[in-house]
Amino acid sequence: MLPNPMKPEDEGSKRRKLVELAGLLAPSQGYNPTALAGVRILRTEAVLHDVPVLYKPGAVFVLQGRKQGVLEGEVYLYDEEHYLAVSVPVPFRMESSASAERPLLAVYVEFDMLLAAEIASDLGARQSGAATGKVRSLISSRMEPMIEDVVLRLLRALSDPVELAVLGAGIQRELHYRVLVGPQGGAMISALQQQGISGKIVRSLTRLRETYNSEISVAALAREAGMSVPSYHVHFKALTGSSPIQYVKAMRLHEARLMIARQSGTIAEVAVSVGYASAAQFSRDFKRHFRRTASEEAKWVRQHLGELI
């Protein structure tokens, strides 16, 4: 029997290199942009509890520290041994562990949806039948060596402009591929293919992301999906953990949070721009969701999340 070429100490060395590179690429507290579109690195020393979050489709790789999300009572762990894959943007609550001595370091990769769909199509053409995975919005998977290797090569390329220029696109494509063939691949490919009843809800979510600041009619959404309103509600909540109206409200509030943190206008102006007719109602909903006023939340975001992109 041939010996395993990857010895335990090699795994430890790889993990140390991942942390070292991430630390160098993320010198500031909060989200640090990188030279590759869609890739950010988070550094934080804060211990967070019950924080509302809404991630775009992609994956989160925690290299040091620990995070976990909770959606409808189910816990999704993403820590040094697990990564989080997001196939559908859903609002959930998050907590994290970190310290000044051992800050949390995490790589956030937002999917290039055209690239992901192309890879899903290639996979489908080479596999028998369509993807059969049940669409799930969040999936926690073990950090397998092949995924870890790609993340390490990604960080190395981000540390070298020449290497990034030559290899960056290929590494980004491989990372998309590795996520799409991982344990969560079937669920993510099903979301991309938008087939069946879940596919109708995914198409609805895409429409809502484009029109969240307009007047929303659940009856019209159900009609477009070819479903009755009660059936639409049931399937929508099964995928997102929210009713359609709750989902739209969360999207509006999260978008407003970013705009206020970026000082993109007064609170009243932001309220109108995200679809609120009443600034007073916006302020009440905002405080109920984030448990801080809009101005307090803006300060918190700038302190803990830095330059959001």
C-alpha positions as CSV (number, residue, x, y, z in Angstrom):
1,M,0.0,0.0,0.0
2,L,1.4,3.4,-1.0
3,P,1.9,5.9,1.8
4,N,-0.2,9.0,1.8
5,P,1.9,11.7,0.2
6,M,0.2,14.4,2.4
7,K,1.6,13.9,5.8
8,P,-0.2,15.4,8.9
9,E,2.6,18.0,9.3
10,D,2.1,19.0,5.6
11,E,-1.6,19.7,6.4
12,G,-0.6,21.8,9.3
13,S,1.9,23.7,7.2
14,K,-0.7,24.3,4.5
15,R,-3.2,25.7,7.1
16,R,-0.5,28.0,8.6
17,K,0.3,29.3,5.1
18,L,-3.4,30.0,4.4
19,V,-3.7,32.0,7.6
20,E,-0.4,33.8,6.9
21,L,-1.5,34.9,3.4
22,A,-5.0,35.8,4.4
23,G,-3.6,38.0,7.2
24,L,-1.2,39.8,4.9
25,L,-4.0,40.4,2.3
26,A,-6.4,41.6,5.1
27,P,-4.4,44.1,7.2
28,S,-7.5,46.1,8.2
29,Q,-10.5,45.3,10.4
30,G,-13.6,44.4,8.4
31,Y,-13.8,43.4,4.7
32,N,-10.7,43.9,2.7
33,P,-11.1,44.1,-1.1
34,T,-8.7,42.2,-3.3
35,A,-7.5,42.6,-6.9
36,L,-10.0,39.9,-8.0
37,A,-13.6,40.9,-8.5
38,G,-15.9,39.1,-6.2
39,V,-13.3,38.1,-3.6
40,R,-13.0,39.8,-0.2
41,I,-11.2,38.8,2.9
42,L,-12.6,39.5,6.3
43,R,-10.5,40.2,9.4
44,T,-12.3,40.8,12.7
45,E,-11.5,40.5,16.4
46,A,-15.1,40.9,17.5
47,V,-17.3,38.2,19.1
48,L,-20.7,38.6,17.4
49,H,-24.1,37.3,18.5
50,D,-27.3,37.1,16.5
51,V,-26.3,39.4,13.7
52,P,-28.6,39.5,10.6
53,V,-26.8,38.8,7.4
54,L,-27.7,38.3,3.8
55,Y,-25.0,36.7,1.6
56,K,-25.0,36.6,-2.2
57,P,-24.5,33.2,-4.0
58,G,-21.0,32.0,-3.5
59,A,-18.9,30.5,-0.7
60,V,-17.3,31.5,2.6
61,F,-14.0,29.9,3.7
62,V,-13.1,30.5,7.4
63,L,-9.3,30.0,7.7
64,Q,-9.1,31.0,11.4
65,G,-11.9,31.4,13.9
66,R,-15.5,30.2,13.8
67,K,-18.8,31.3,12.4
68,Q,-22.3,29.7,12.4
69,G,-25.5,30.7,10.8
70,V,-29.0,29.8,12.0
71,L,-32.0,29.6,9.6
72,E,-35.4,28.2,10.7
73,G,-33.7,26.5,13.7
74,E,-31.1,24.8,11.6
75,V,-27.4,25.5,12.4
76,Y,-24.9,25.9,9.5
77,L,-21.3,25.8,10.8
78,Y,-18.5,27.4,8.8
79,D,-15.2,27.3,10.6
80,E,-11.6,26.0,10.0
81,E,-13.0,22.6,9.1
82,H,-16.1,23.6,7.2
83,Y,-17.1,26.1,4.5
84,L,-20.5,27.6,3.7
85,A,-22.0,27.5,0.2
86,V,-24.8,29.8,-0.6
87,S,-27.0,28.9,-3.6
88,V,-29.8,31.3,-2.9
89,P,-29.5,34.6,-1.0
90,V,-31.5,34.3,2.2
91,P,-31.6,36.4,5.3
92,F,-30.3,34.5,8.4
93,R,-28.8,35.2,11.8
94,M,-25.0,34.7,12.4
95,E,-22.6,34.5,15.3
96,S,-18.8,34.4,15.3
97,S,-15.9,33.8,17.6
98,A,-12.6,35.7,17.4
99,S,-10.1,37.6,19.5
100,A,-7.3,40.2,19.2
101,E,-4.8,37.4,19.7
102,R,-6.5,35.1,17.1
103,P,-8.6,37.2,14.7
104,L,-11.2,35.6,12.5
105,L,-9.9,35.4,8.9
106,A,-12.3,34.4,6.2
107,V,-12.4,34.5,2.4
108,Y,-15.7,35.5,0.8
109,V,-16.1,34.4,-2.8
110,E,-19.1,35.8,-4.6
111,F,-20.1,33.6,-7.5
112,D,-19.8,34.8,-11.1
113,M,-23.3,33.5,-12.0
114,L,-22.6,33.3,-15.7
115,L,-19.4,31.3,-15.1
116,A,-21.2,29.1,-12.6
117,A,-24.1,28.5,-15.0
118,E,-21.6,27.6,-17.8
119,I,-19.8,25.1,-15.5
120,A,-23.2,23.6,-14.4
121,S,-24.1,23.2,-18.1
122,D,-20.8,21.5,-18.9
123,L,-21.3,19.1,-15.9
124,G,-24.8,18.4,-17.0
125,A,-23.7,17.6,-20.6
126,R,-21.2,15.1,-19.3
127,Q,-23.4,13.4,-16.7
128,S,-26.5,11.3,-17.2
129,G,-29.7,13.3,-16.6
130,A,-30.2,16.7,-15.0
131,A,-29.1,17.5,-11.5
132,T,-31.3,15.8,-8.9
133,G,-30.2,17.6,-5.8
134,K,-32.9,19.4,-3.8
135,V,-32.4,23.1,-4.0
136,R,-31.2,24.4,-0.6
137,S,-30.3,28.0,0.1
138,L,-27.4,27.3,2.6
139,I,-25.1,24.2,2.8
140,S,-22.3,23.6,5.3
141,S,-19.6,21.2,3.9
142,R,-16.3,19.8,5.1
143,M,-13.2,21.6,3.9
144,E,-11.8,18.9,1.7
145,P,-8.1,18.9,0.7
146,M,-8.9,19.8,-3.0
147,I,-10.9,22.8,-1.9
148,E,-8.3,23.9,0.5
149,D,-5.6,23.6,-2.2
150,V,-7.5,25.9,-4.6
151,V,-8.1,28.5,-1.8
152,L,-4.4,28.4,-1.0
153,R,-3.5,28.9,-4.7
154,L,-6.0,31.7,-4.9
155,L,-4.4,33.5,-2.0
156,R,-0.9,33.0,-3.4
157,A,-2.1,34.5,-6.7
158,L,-3.7,37.5,-5.0
159,S,-0.3,38.1,-3.3
160,D,1.5,38.3,-6.7
161,P,0.1,40.7,-9.4
162,V,1.9,38.7,-12.2
163,E,0.6,35.4,-11.0
164,L,-2.9,36.8,-10.6
165,A,-2.8,38.2,-14.2
166,V,-1.7,34.9,-15.6
167,L,-3.5,32.4,-13.4
168,G,-6.3,34.3,-11.6
169,A,-9.1,33.5,-14.0
170,G,-8.2,29.8,-14.1
171,I,-8.1,29.5,-10.3
172,Q,-11.4,31.4,-10.0
173,R,-13.0,28.9,-12.5
174,E,-11.5,25.9,-10.7
175,L,-12.9,27.2,-7.4
176,H,-16.3,27.5,-8.9
177,Y,-16.0,24.0,-10.2
178,R,-14.8,22.5,-6.9
179,V,-17.8,24.0,-5.1
180,L,-20.2,22.8,-7.8
181,V,-18.9,19.2,-7.6
182,G,-18.7,19.2,-3.8
183,P,-21.3,17.7,-1.4
184,Q,-23.5,20.7,-2.0
185,G,-23.1,20.6,-5.8
186,G,-26.4,19.0,-6.6
187,A,-28.3,21.6,-4.7
188,M,-26.4,24.5,-6.2
189,I,-26.7,23.2,-9.8
190,S,-30.4,22.6,-9.3
191,A,-30.7,26.3,-8.2
192,L,-28.7,27.4,-11.3
193,Q,-30.8,25.2,-13.6
194,Q,-34.0,26.6,-12.1
195,Q,-36.0,23.4,-12.8
196,G,-39.2,22.2,-11.2
197,I,-41.1,24.0,-8.4
198,S,-38.0,25.1,-6.6
199,G,-36.7,26.5,-9.9
200,K,-39.9,28.7,-10.1
201,I,-39.1,30.1,-6.7
202,V,-35.5,30.7,-7.6
203,R,-36.7,32.7,-10.7
204,S,-39.0,34.6,-8.4
205,L,-36.1,35.5,-6.1
206,T,-34.1,36.7,-9.1
207,R,-37.0,39.0,-10.1
208,L,-37.3,40.2,-6.5
209,R,-33.6,41.1,-6.3
210,E,-34.1,43.2,-9.5
211,T,-37.4,44.9,-8.3
212,Y,-37.2,44.9,-4.5
213,N,-37.6,48.7,-4.4
214,S,-40.9,48.6,-6.3
215,E,-44.4,47.7,-5.2
216,I,-44.6,43.9,-4.7
217,S,-47.7,41.8,-5.4
218,V,-47.5,38.3,-4.0
219,A,-50.5,37.4,-6.2
220,A,-48.6,38.6,-9.3
221,L,-45.5,36.6,-8.2
222,A,-47.5,33.5,-7.7
223,R,-49.2,33.9,-11.1
224,E,-45.9,34.3,-12.8
225,A,-44.7,31.1,-11.1
226,G,-47.9,29.3,-12.3
227,M,-48.9,28.6,-8.7
228,S,-51.7,29.4,-6.3
229,V,-50.9,32.0,-3.7
230,P,-51.1,29.4,-0.8
231,S,-48.8,27.0,-2.7
232,Y,-46.4,29.8,-3.6
233,H,-46.2,30.8,0.1
234,V,-45.4,27.3,1.2
235,H,-42.7,26.7,-1.4
236,F,-41.2,30.1,-0.9
237,K,-40.9,29.7,2.9
238,A,-39.4,26.2,2.4
239,L,-36.5,27.6,0.4
240,T,-35.9,30.9,2.1
241,G,-37.2,30.5,5.6
242,S,-39.3,33.7,5.0
243,S,-42.6,34.7,3.6
244,P,-42.3,36.7,0.3
245,I,-43.1,40.0,2.1
246,Q,-40.6,39.3,4.9
247,Y,-38.0,38.4,2.3
248,V,-38.5,41.7,0.4
249,K,-38.4,43.6,3.6
250,A,-35.1,42.0,4.6
251,M,-33.6,42.8,1.2
252,R,-34.7,46.4,1.5
253,L,-33.3,46.8,5.0
254,H,-29.9,45.2,4.1
255,E,-29.6,47.3,1.0
256,A,-30.5,50.4,3.1
257,R,-27.9,49.4,5.7
258,L,-25.1,49.5,3.1
259,M,-26.3,52.8,1.6
260,I,-26.5,54.4,5.1
261,A,-23.0,53.1,6.0
262,R,-21.6,54.5,2.7
263,Q,-23.3,57.8,3.5
264,S,-25.3,57.6,0.2
265,G,-28.0,59.9,1.4
266,T,-30.1,60.9,4.4
267,I,-32.0,58.2,6.2
268,A,-35.2,59.5,4.7
269,E,-33.7,59.5,1.2
270,V,-32.4,55.9,1.6
271,A,-35.8,54.8,2.9
272,V,-37.5,56.0,-0.3
273,S,-34.8,54.6,-2.6
274,V,-35.3,51.1,-1.2
275,G,-39.1,51.2,-1.6
276,Y,-40.5,52.6,1.7
277,A,-43.2,55.2,1.4
278,S,-42.9,56.1,5.1
279,A,-39.6,57.0,6.7
280,A,-41.1,56.4,10.1
281,Q,-42.1,52.8,9.2
282,F,-38.6,52.3,7.7
283,S,-37.0,53.4,11.0
284,R,-39.3,51.0,13.0
285,D,-38.6,48.1,10.7
286,F,-34.9,48.8,10.7
287,K,-34.6,48.8,14.5
288,R,-36.7,45.7,14.8
289,H,-34.5,43.9,12.3
290,F,-31.0,45.1,13.3
291,R,-31.8,46.0,17.0
292,R,-30.1,49.4,16.5
293,T,-31.2,52.6,14.9
294,A,-30.0,53.3,11.3
295,S,-27.4,55.7,12.5
296,E,-26.2,53.4,15.2
297,E,-26.0,50.5,12.7
298,A,-24.0,52.6,10.3
299,K,-21.4,53.3,13.0
300,W,-21.3,49.6,13.8
301,V,-20.9,48.5,10.2
302,R,-18.0,51.0,9.6
303,Q,-16.4,49.8,12.8
304,H,-16.8,46.0,12.3
305,L,-17.1,45.5,8.6
306,G,-14.9,48.3,7.2
307,E,-15.1,49.2,3.5
308,L,-18.0,47.1,2.2
309,I,-17.9,46.6,-1.6
